[in-house]
Amino acid sequence: MVEWTEFERSTIADIFSKLNYDVAGSNALARCLVVYPWTQRYFGKFGNLYNAAAIMGNPMVAAHGTVVLHGLDKAVKNMDDIKATYAELSVLHSEKLHVDPDNFKLLADCLTIVVASQMGSAFTPQVQAALQKFLAVVVSSLGRQYH
């Protein structure tokens, strides 16, 4: 079980309360697909992913990025049991979708960059540490089925 400080809890809640899920989710997933092109193999049904402009303008990428952030919202609301919160998603990604669990970390890194760019100077080292701890727990929980 992860121990959360009050600062971490309030920081994570604050970040997600201020995020525009449509924008941040779309930007994070698009960034991941552009920067790490091998991740595109899981999105074959999304149509044109041939270059950065196509990815950034792809409505299916945008929609799925929003879904991802709403999925993270579940973890924000269940910070004391993220592992159980993502048990079914871990099974889905492992057994049905066969997603390489390293990709969860790549997407988390991209989301960190998007959040940092939106928060500007409010994205202090302490805020970054809280967000990265939260995302690391989510990544670990999503990868649990693989172990």
C-alpha positions as CSV (number, residue, x, y, z in Angstrom):
1,M,0.0,0.0,0.0
2,V,1.2,3.5,-0.9
3,E,1.4,6.1,1.8
4,W,0.2,9.5,0.7
5,T,0.9,12.8,2.4
6,E,-1.8,15.4,2.7
7,F,0.2,17.6,0.3
8,E,0.3,14.8,-2.3
9,R,-3.4,14.1,-2.0
10,S,-4.4,17.7,-2.3
11,T,-2.0,18.4,-5.1
12,I,-3.2,15.4,-7.2
13,A,-6.8,16.4,-6.6
14,D,-6.0,20.0,-7.5
15,I,-4.2,19.1,-10.7
16,F,-7.0,16.9,-11.9
17,S,-9.7,19.4,-10.9
18,K,-8.1,22.0,-13.1
19,L,-7.3,19.9,-16.1
20,N,-9.3,20.1,-19.3
21,Y,-9.5,16.4,-19.9
22,D,-10.3,16.8,-23.6
23,V,-7.2,19.0,-24.2
24,A,-4.7,17.3,-21.8
25,G,-5.7,13.8,-22.7
26,S,-5.6,14.4,-26.5
27,N,-2.2,16.2,-26.2
28,A,-0.6,13.5,-24.0
29,L,-1.7,10.6,-26.1
30,A,-0.8,12.4,-29.4
31,R,2.6,13.3,-27.9
32,C,3.2,9.7,-27.0
33,L,2.3,8.4,-30.5
34,V,4.5,11.0,-32.1
35,V,7.6,10.7,-29.8
36,Y,7.3,6.9,-29.5
37,P,6.0,5.8,-32.9
38,W,6.1,2.1,-32.0
39,T,3.2,2.8,-29.6
40,Q,1.0,3.4,-32.7
41,R,0.7,-0.4,-33.3
42,Y,-2.0,-0.6,-30.7
43,F,-4.1,2.0,-32.6
44,G,-4.4,0.5,-36.0
45,K,-8.1,1.2,-36.1
46,F,-7.6,4.9,-35.6
47,G,-6.9,5.6,-39.3
48,N,-4.2,8.1,-40.4
49,L,-1.3,8.1,-38.0
50,Y,1.3,8.7,-40.7
51,N,2.8,11.9,-39.3
52,A,2.6,14.3,-36.4
53,A,0.0,16.6,-38.0
54,A,-2.2,13.6,-38.8
55,I,-1.9,12.3,-35.2
56,M,-2.5,15.7,-33.6
57,G,-5.6,16.1,-35.7
58,N,-7.0,12.6,-35.4
59,P,-10.4,12.7,-33.6
60,M,-10.0,9.1,-32.4
61,V,-6.7,9.9,-30.8
62,A,-8.3,12.9,-29.1
63,A,-11.3,10.8,-27.9
64,H,-9.1,8.0,-26.5
65,G,-6.9,10.6,-24.7
66,T,-10.0,11.9,-23.0
67,V,-11.0,8.3,-22.0
68,V,-7.5,7.8,-20.5
69,L,-7.8,10.9,-18.4
70,H,-11.2,9.9,-17.2
71,G,-9.6,6.6,-16.2
72,L,-7.0,8.4,-14.2
73,D,-9.8,10.3,-12.5
74,K,-10.9,6.9,-11.0
75,A,-7.5,6.6,-9.4
76,V,-7.7,10.2,-8.0
77,K,-11.0,9.2,-6.3
78,N,-9.5,5.9,-5.1
79,M,-6.0,6.8,-4.1
80,D,-6.0,4.3,-1.2
81,D,-6.7,1.3,-3.5
82,I,-5.5,2.1,-7.0
83,K,-4.4,-1.5,-7.5
84,A,-7.9,-2.8,-7.1
85,T,-9.3,0.2,-9.1
86,Y,-7.2,-0.9,-12.1
87,A,-7.4,-4.7,-11.7
88,E,-9.9,-5.1,-14.7
89,L,-8.0,-2.6,-16.9
90,S,-4.8,-4.5,-16.2
91,V,-6.3,-7.7,-17.3
92,L,-7.8,-6.1,-20.4
93,H,-4.5,-4.5,-21.5
94,S,-2.5,-7.6,-20.7
95,E,-4.7,-10.5,-22.0
96,K,-6.9,-8.9,-24.7
97,L,-5.0,-5.9,-26.0
98,H,-1.5,-7.3,-25.4
99,V,-0.1,-3.8,-24.6
100,D,3.5,-3.7,-23.7
101,P,3.4,-2.4,-20.1
102,D,6.4,-0.1,-20.7
103,N,4.0,2.0,-22.8
104,F,2.1,3.0,-19.7
105,K,5.2,4.7,-18.4
106,L,5.8,6.5,-21.7
107,L,2.3,7.9,-21.6
108,A,2.7,8.9,-18.0
109,D,5.8,10.8,-18.9
110,C,4.0,12.6,-21.8
111,L,1.1,13.5,-19.5
112,T,3.6,15.0,-17.0
113,I,5.0,17.2,-19.8
114,V,1.5,18.3,-20.8
115,V,0.5,19.1,-17.2
116,A,3.8,21.0,-16.7
117,S,3.1,23.1,-19.8
118,Q,-0.4,23.9,-18.6
119,M,0.6,24.7,-15.1
120,G,3.6,26.9,-15.9
121,S,5.4,28.2,-12.8
122,A,2.9,26.5,-10.5
123,F,4.5,23.2,-11.6
124,T,7.1,23.2,-8.8
125,P,9.5,20.4,-8.1
126,Q,7.2,19.3,-5.2
127,V,4.1,19.3,-7.5
128,Q,6.1,17.3,-10.1
129,A,7.2,14.8,-7.4
130,A,3.6,14.3,-6.3
131,L,2.3,13.8,-9.8
132,Q,5.1,11.4,-10.8
133,K,4.5,9.4,-7.6
134,F,0.8,9.2,-8.4
135,L,1.4,8.2,-12.1
136,A,4.0,5.6,-11.0
137,V,1.4,4.0,-8.8
138,V,-1.1,3.9,-11.7
139,V,1.5,2.5,-14.0
140,S,2.5,-0.2,-11.5
141,S,-1.2,-1.1,-11.0
142,L,-1.9,-1.3,-14.7
143,G,1.2,-3.5,-15.1
144,R,0.3,-5.8,-12.2
145,Q,-1.4,-8.4,-14.4
146,Y,1.8,-8.9,-16.4
147,H,3.8,-10.1,-13.3
